[in-house]
Amino acid sequence: MKNCLLIELLLALGLAAAPIYKETFDTRPRHFEVVKGAASKIQADTDLEVGHLKPGSRRLTLASGAADGGSLSRYQDVKPGHAYTFVVFAKATGFSEDASIRLSAQTRDGKYQQLPPPTPVIVGKTSQTVGRFRDWRRITLTVVFPAADPKWSPVKKLIFLYGVHSDGAQAGTVWFDEVEIYEMSEEEFE
């Protein structure tokens, strides 16, 4: 876990290697989809006027009236013996203080089918209350796939999910911007 703090420090100082994926949402993205329940009242679109460093972000808006949530997703090819750090900036308005911004990761095989446990080693908070996101905040999540463990051999893809969940008391909007994914090999990680 100490090495995950090193990854966070390198990212914060701008000393990490270049990301293997980057999206700033200054145009309409091609690689993102919304994950939500069938009865969800969530709307997703690209906001070309609001952004962290420059205009352009991905926006999720939830209506009030019922507990609801939804996520945006990004697939990434992965290899055992590597760690993947997902970075995104988020900002929210509306919502009650009980609403939360969430990050998670799921493993997939080569055909995009979800794999049963074991779950990856996840480092970082996976849920934070919206009250902390009234202005832009950086959120990270690191997922580690140990090379020495054969149970990881079926894993070919990782899906990062980032979104919001609300108790339904208040409508609200959350914006996501500057998505980056970093890869670090086990040798670099140790």
N, C-alpha and C positions, 0 to 999 in steps of 0.2 A: 504494500500500500504506500510505502515511502516513495517508491518510484512514480506512482500516480501524482503525488504532490510535486515531484520534479517536472512532470509533464505540464501540470498547471502553471508552475513558475515559468517554464520556458515559453509557454503560450502568452502569459501575462506580460513578459518582457519583450515579446516579439522575436525571440531567439529560436523558436522551433523551426524545423524544416518547413518548406512550403506545403500547404495543404494538398491532399490528393483530390479534394473536391471543394469547390467554392461557388456559392450562389448569392448574389446581392439583390435579386428581385427588381432590378431597374428595368427589366423587360418581363414579359410573361414567361414564367418558368415552364419547362417541358417535363421535368422529372419528379413532380410532386403530385400526390393524390391525397384526398381527404378520407380519413377513416372515421366512420361514425355509425351509430345505430340507425336502424331503419326509420324510427320515428323521431330522429334528431331534428332539432330546430336550429342547427348550426349552418351558417352560410360562410363559404370561403371564397376569397378572390384576391387578386393582386391589386394593391393600392400603390399607384404610381406617383402619389404626392407625399406620402409619409414614409420616412426611412430613418435609419440610425445615423449614418454619415452623409448620405445623399438620398434623394427621393427614390422610393421603391421598396416595398415590403410585402409580405404575405399576411393577409388579414383574416382572422376568424371572428365572426360575430354570432353571439348567442342571444336568442330571445328570452324574455323572462317567462316564468310560469311553471316550469318543471325542471327538476334536476337533469342536467344534460352535459354533454361534453363531446369533444371531437379532437382529432389530431391530424397533423400533416405528417407525411412519411417520406423517407429517403432510403432507398436500397443502396447497399455498398457491398462489393465483392470483398471477401475476407479470406485470410489464411491462418491456420494454426501457428502459434509462435509469434503472434503480433498483437499489439494493442491498438485500439481505434478510439480516438477522442473526437466527440461531436461537440461543436461549439455553435451557439446561436445567441443572438441578442433578442430580447423581448421587452415589450412595453404594453401596458393594459390601461383601460379606462372603463368606468362603470363597474359592474359586478359588486357583490358583497365581499366583505373581507374573508369569508370562508372559501371563496373560489380559489382554485390553485392552477398554476402552470406546471405541466408535467413533462418529463423526459423519460423515455424508456427505450429498450432495445430488445429485439426478438431475433432468434436464429432461424434461418431458412436453408433448405437444401438447394441443389442446383435448379430445381423446378419451381422455386418460390413457395414450396410447401413448408408450413411451420413445423419445426422439429419439437419433439417432446423434451422434457428435461433430460439432460442437465442444462441449467441455465448458465449463461456466461457470467464471469466475474464482473460485476458492475461496481464502479467506483464513482461516488458523487451522489448528491441528493437527487432523488427522482421526482420530488414534488415540493414546490414552494408556494406560499400563499401569494395571491395577486397583489396584496397590499404593498409588497416589496417592489412591485414593477410599475409604479406610476410614472417612472421615467425609464429610459432604456437601461437594461441590465444584461450582463453577459452570463450565460449559463453553460456549463460543460458537463459532459458525461463520458467516462472512459470505460471501455469494455475490453477485457483481456481474455485471450484464447491461448492457454498454455500449450506449447508444442509437444511436450512429453506425454500428454494424456490422449490416448487414441479415441476417446469418446467424442472428440472434436472433429474427427476426420469427415463426418457427413456434412459439416457446416460449410456452406459455400457463400452464403449471403447473410448480411445483417441488415435488419430494417430498424432505422432510428425513427421513433415516433415522438413528436413534440406537439403539445396542444394545451387545452384548457378544460377544466371541469368546474361546473358551477352548481350551487344548490338550487338555482332557479329563482332566488329572491329578487335579483336584479339582472336586467340585460347588461351586456358588456361586449367589449371588443378587445382583442389582443392582436398585436402585430409582431411578426417574427422577421428578422433581417440578418444578413451576413452569416449564412450557414457555411460552416467549414468542417471538413473531416480531415483529421491527421492520422497518419499510420506510423507506428514505431515497431521495429523488429524486437524480438526478445533480447538480442545482443545489445541493442541500444537501450532497452528498457532496464536491463540489470545494472 
